[in-house]
Amino acid sequence: MTFRAVDLVVMQHALAQHGAFSRSQVLADGGTDDLIRRRREAGTWITKADGVYALPAVPPSWMQSLWIACLATSVGAVVSHEGAAALHGLATFRPGPVVVTVPHGDSRLDGLAVVHQSRNLPDEHVVAKAGLPVTSVARTIADLATFCRRARLDFVIDDTVAAKLVTDEELLVCCQTVARRGRLGSRMLRSILAQRSPGETPPDGRFEALLLRVLRRGGLPRPVLQYPLPGRERPEGIVDAVYVEERIIIECDSRRYHTRKRDFAVDRERDIVSTLAGWRTLRFTWDDLTKRPAWVIDCVRRALDQRAA
């Protein structure tokens, strides 16, 4: 294969990997160390790490940094922790940190990534995401438990289950695999999953997950989610959340589904039916939950106190 042909194949690799590629890939494509030397001297390829290069035409990025970290080691680096959380789109995590897990230390990654070591990373805990090896959503959450505060981890789990990225059962299985005694966050993770009993309804969407986070922040008890609409012998539809003993309904009104005239009329009918059955309905918007959560907490607490009096 001619050097020109090798250049074309390497470019295809690089473009699929956000501009990054490795020496081993060049050699596998028919290139040589002499070709690598020539391209580096000409500035056609630039060195990013030991045995890892990039095309200068592709600007540096977070994704490129992830690729460089994974290509720079032969021990099998896997994007994990904050890096995996951002790749999976988990709530409160954004692209930024380059974090990987390896079976054992590798000095070649110094300065390229935050490196965690684990001898307990089975194949079922690794998935492909954007072409990269990444810890699964369940394993990522288990890893986040090692440094996240409980409130944040609680919200991440609620939100991730609501988005159908993982199930409670998958989290429980993963926890049983990795949450050994002495591992940071193991006790907290077990406690959170224990509260999510097998019969408990998960939040139906991120709106309800946010509601649970706000209530939890205020020290309020968790309501029952997706409860049959009170006030009919054969209830039609469900309500978002209820406190059963106090007979309080909480509804999350999104702008998309609760501004049309017909939807407004349906909501009012549901409120009247439940009121006649002795229930009180509290309706909150996305802005209420995000911009004035303290007010939401105060409203719910006062309603619970009045019903308890």
C-alpha positions in Angstrom: 0.0 0.0 0.0 1.4 3.4 -0.9 1.8 6.2 1.7 -0.9 8.2 -0.1 -3.3 5.2 0.3 -2.4 4.9 4.0 -3.0 8.6 4.5 -6.6 8.2 3.2 -7.3 5.2 5.4 -5.8 7.0 8.5 -7.9 10.1 7.7 -11.1 7.9 7.8 -10.1 6.6 11.2 -9.3 10.1 12.4 -12.6 11.6 11.3 -14.5 8.8 13.0 -12.6 9.6 16.2 -12.8 13.4 16.3 -9.4 13.8 14.7 -7.5 11.4 16.8 -5.7 8.1 15.9 -3.0 5.9 17.2 0.3 4.4 16.0 -1.1 0.9 16.2 -3.9 2.0 13.8 -1.4 3.5 11.4 0.6 0.3 11.4 -2.5 -1.9 11.0 -3.5 0.3 8.0 -0.1 -0.5 6.3 1.9 2.4 7.5 5.3 2.5 9.1 7.2 4.4 11.8 9.0 6.2 9.0 5.7 7.4 7.6 4.7 8.6 11.1 8.0 10.5 11.4 7.6 12.2 8.0 4.1 13.3 8.7 5.0 14.6 12.1 7.9 16.6 10.7 5.7 18.0 8.0 3.0 19.0 10.5 0.5 16.8 8.7 0.0 14.9 11.9 0.5 16.4 15.4 1.5 14.4 18.5 -1.1 14.4 21.3 0.3 11.7 23.5 2.8 8.9 23.3 1.7 6.9 20.2 -1.4 9.1 19.6 -1.7 11.7 16.9 -4.4 14.1 15.5 -5.2 15.9 12.3 -4.4 19.6 12.8 -7.5 20.5 10.7 -9.8 19.1 13.4 -10.0 21.5 16.3 -9.4 20.1 19.8 -12.6 19.1 21.7 -13.8 17.2 24.7 -14.7 14.2 22.5 -11.2 14.3 21.0 -9.7 14.3 24.5 -11.7 11.2 25.4 -10.5 9.5 22.3 -6.9 10.4 23.0 -7.1 9.0 26.6 -8.6 5.8 25.3 -6.0 5.4 22.5 -3.0 6.3 24.6 -3.1 3.1 26.6 -3.1 -0.6 25.7 -4.6 -1.8 29.0 -8.2 -1.1 28.0 -9.3 2.4 29.2 -13.0 2.9 29.5 -14.7 6.3 29.8 -16.3 6.4 33.3 -17.5 8.5 36.2 -18.2 12.1 35.2 -17.1 11.5 31.6 -19.5 8.6 31.2 -22.3 10.5 32.9 -21.9 13.4 30.4 -21.8 11.0 27.5 -25.0 9.3 28.6 -26.7 12.7 29.2 -27.3 12.2 32.9 -28.8 15.1 34.7 -26.4 17.7 36.2 -23.4 16.4 34.3 -21.9 18.3 31.3 -18.9 17.6 29.0 -15.7 18.7 30.6 -13.8 16.2 32.8 -11.9 13.4 30.9 -12.2 10.4 33.3 -11.4 6.8 32.5 -11.2 3.5 34.4 -8.3 1.0 33.7 -7.5 -2.4 35.2 -4.3 -1.0 36.7 -2.2 2.2 36.6 -0.8 3.5 33.4 1.7 6.4 33.6 1.1 7.2 29.9 -2.2 8.7 30.9 -0.7 11.2 33.3 -2.0 14.7 32.3 -4.5 13.2 29.8 -7.2 12.1 32.1 -8.4 11.4 35.7 -7.6 7.7 36.0 -9.5 5.3 38.3 -8.4 1.7 38.7 -10.8 -1.3 39.0 -10.3 -5.0 38.9 -14.1 -5.4 38.9 -15.3 -4.1 35.5 -17.1 -7.0 33.8 -17.9 -6.9 30.1 -21.6 -6.3 30.8 -20.7 -3.1 32.5 -19.1 -1.6 29.3 -21.1 -0.4 26.3 -20.2 1.5 23.1 -21.2 5.2 23.0 -20.2 7.4 20.1 -17.7 4.7 19.2 -16.0 4.8 22.6 -15.9 2.1 25.3 -18.0 3.6 28.1 -19.3 2.3 31.4 -23.0 1.4 31.3 -25.6 3.7 32.8 -26.1 1.5 35.8 -22.3 1.1 36.4 -21.8 4.9 35.9 -24.4 5.6 38.6 -22.7 3.1 40.9 -19.4 4.9 40.2 -20.9 8.3 40.8 -22.0 7.1 44.3 -18.3 7.2 45.3 -18.2 11.0 45.3 -21.7 12.4 44.7 -23.8 13.8 47.6 -26.9 11.8 48.4 -29.4 14.5 47.2 -27.6 14.8 43.8 -27.4 11.0 43.3 -31.0 10.6 44.3 -32.0 13.1 41.6 -29.8 11.5 39.0 -31.3 8.1 39.7 -34.9 9.5 39.6 -34.2 11.5 36.4 -32.4 8.6 34.7 -35.1 6.1 35.4 -37.7 8.6 34.3 -35.9 9.0 31.0 -35.9 5.2 30.6 -32.1 5.1 30.4 -32.0 2.5 33.2 -34.3 0.5 35.3 -34.4 0.0 39.1 -33.7 -3.7 38.5 -30.6 -3.0 36.5 -29.3 -0.6 39.2 -29.9 -3.2 41.8 -28.1 -5.9 39.9 -25.1 -3.6 39.3 -25.1 -2.5 42.9 -24.9 -6.1 44.1 -21.9 -6.6 41.8 -19.8 -3.6 42.7 -21.1 -2.2 46.0 -18.8 -4.2 48.3 -18.2 -3.3 51.9 -15.6 -0.6 52.2 -16.2 0.9 48.7 -17.0 4.6 48.9 -20.7 5.3 48.4 -21.8 1.7 48.7 -23.9 2.2 51.8 -25.5 5.3 50.4 -26.3 3.6 47.1 -27.8 0.6 48.9 -29.9 2.9 51.0 -31.3 4.8 48.0 -32.1 1.6 46.1 -33.7 0.1 49.3 -36.1 3.1 49.4 -37.1 2.4 45.8 -39.0 -0.7 46.8 -39.9 -3.2 44.0 -43.6 -2.0 44.0 -42.8 1.7 43.9 -43.8 3.5 40.7 -40.8 5.4 39.1 -41.3 9.0 38.0 -43.0 9.3 34.7 -40.7 11.9 33.0 -38.2 14.5 34.1 -40.9 16.8 35.4 -41.9 14.4 38.1 -38.3 13.6 38.8 -37.7 17.3 39.5 -40.8 17.4 41.7 -39.3 14.6 43.8 -36.0 16.4 44.1 -37.7 19.6 45.3 -39.8 17.7 47.9 -36.7 15.8 49.1 -34.7 19.0 49.4 -37.5 20.3 51.7 -37.4 17.3 53.9 -40.9 16.3 52.8 -42.0 12.7 52.5 -42.0 11.1 49.0 -45.5 11.0 47.6 -47.1 8.1 45.7 -46.6 8.6 41.9 -49.1 7.8 39.1 -52.1 7.4 41.3 -55.6 6.7 40.0 -57.7 9.8 39.8 -59.8 10.0 43.0 -63.5 10.7 42.9 -64.9 8.1 40.5 -66.0 4.5 41.1 -63.9 3.6 38.0 -61.2 6.3 37.8 -60.4 7.7 34.4 -56.8 8.6 34.1 -54.1 9.1 36.7 -52.7 12.0 38.7 -49.0 12.8 39.0 -48.5 12.4 42.7 -50.5 12.0 45.9 -50.2 11.9 49.7 -52.9 9.2 50.2 -53.5 9.6 54.0 -53.7 13.4 53.7 -55.7 13.2 50.5 -53.5 15.7 48.7 -52.9 15.6 44.9 -49.9 17.2 43.3 -50.1 17.9 39.5 -47.2 19.0 37.3 -48.5 21.4 34.7 -46.2 21.6 31.7 -46.7 24.4 29.2 -46.9 22.0 26.3 -49.8 19.9 27.7 -51.7 22.3 29.8 -52.2 25.5 27.8 -54.6 24.4 25.2 -58.2 25.3 25.9 -59.3 21.6 25.9 -56.6 20.6 28.2 -57.4 23.4 30.6 -61.1 22.3 30.7 -60.1 18.7 31.4 -57.8 19.7 34.2 -60.6 21.8 35.8 -63.0 18.9 35.6 -60.5 16.6 37.2 -59.9 19.1 40.0 -63.7 19.4 40.7 -64.2 15.7 40.7 -61.4 15.1 43.2 -62.4 18.1 45.3 -65.9 16.7 45.7 -64.4 13.4 46.9 -62.5 15.3 49.6 -59.1 15.7 47.9 -57.1 18.9 47.6 -55.1 19.6 44.4 -51.9 21.6 44.2 -50.7 22.4 40.7 -47.1 23.5 40.0 -45.4 24.5 36.8 -41.9 23.9 35.6 -41.0 27.5 36.5 -42.4 27.0 40.0 -40.1 24.0 40.5 -37.0 25.5 38.9 -37.3 29.2 39.9 -39.0 29.1 43.3 -38.7 25.7 44.8 -38.8 27.1 48.3 -42.4 28.3 47.6 -43.4 24.9 46.3 -41.9 23.3 49.5 -43.8 25.8 51.7 -47.1 25.2 49.9 -46.8 21.4 50.2 -45.7 21.5 53.8 -48.6 23.8 54.8 -51.1 21.6 53.0 -49.8 18.5 54.8 -49.9 20.4 58.2 -53.5 21.5 57.6 -54.6 18.0 56.8 -52.8 16.6 59.8 -54.4 19.2 62.1 
